[in-house]
Amino acid sequence: MPRTIWKLPGADLCDEVRRYLADFAQPEPDPFCDNQLTCNTTNLDELWKSIAGEFRFGRQMGAVPYWGIVWPGSRALARFIIDHAEYFQGRRVLDLATGSGTAAIAAARCGAQVTGVDVDPMAIELAEHMAELNGVQCDWFSGDAFSRGEGYYHKFDWVLAGDIFYDKDMAERGCRLLQRLAHRRIQNLVADPHRNYRPRKGFQVIAQMKVPVIPEIEGITMRDVTLLSIKSAV
C-alpha cells in the first residue's frame, strides 16, 4: 500500500476522489505509458465547477483541478522512464508537481524509491489512489516542494518536474532549485510542452517526442514535448 508521509490536516478525501472519478473519468490503460493505469477527464470545466464550492483543509476549493488530467509533460516523463528503466531502478526519485502521479508511478514501476509532491492535496489523494491501482508503493506529501530545507533534497538521486513552465513564478523557483541540485550532481529531468516560461539557456536537451493529448482540452491530438536537464549555474 502507498504510504503518506505528510499531508495537510483535514478529512480523508478518498471518498470524494472516487466520486470525481466515477463522475468524470475512469482508470484506463495508457498505451503511451506501457498500459499504466491513468485517469483523464475530458471536461475540466465541469470538474472545476463540481468542486469550486466545497470547503476542505480550511480553505475554499477554488483552484483549477489540474490533477484531473495527465498533462503531456507527465506523460513524456513516464515514457522516458519506462524506456530507460535502468537509470531509475533502485534510485531515489523526487517528482515535483506530481499531479495524479503518472511520472512518479512509472518510476516506481521501474523499481525506484519515489516521493511525489504537489501543492494541491486533492492531487495527492488521487496520486495515492492511482499508485494503489497500479500496484506500486510511493511516498506522497502535499505542500510547496520548492521551499523545503536545502538538505531535504540531497537524499535524492533524481528530481523530476513535469510541466512547470506554464507559470512564471513556478518556472523561476523550479529552475533555481534544480540549478542548486545540479551543482551537487543530483540529476534532474524536466518536461516542457513548449510553455511560455521555459528558460532560454542553462539546460541540455535530453529527448524530444510527440505526446498524445486530449483534443477536448488542448484542441490538438499531439503535442511536441522536450525533455530538459537544468544545468548548474556555477
Secondary structure, 3 states (H helix, E strand, C coil): CCEEEECCCCCCCHHHHHHHHHHHCCCEEEHHHCCEEECCCCCHHHHHHHHHCCEECCEECCCCCHHHCCCHHHHHHHHHHHHCHHHHCCCEEEEECCCCCHHHHHHHHCCCEEEEEECCHHHHHHHHHHHHHCCCCCEEEECCCCCCCHHHHCCCCEEEEECCCCCHHHHHHHHHHHHHHHHCCCEEEEEECCCCCCCCCCEEEEEEEEEECCHHHHCCCEEEEEEEEECCCC
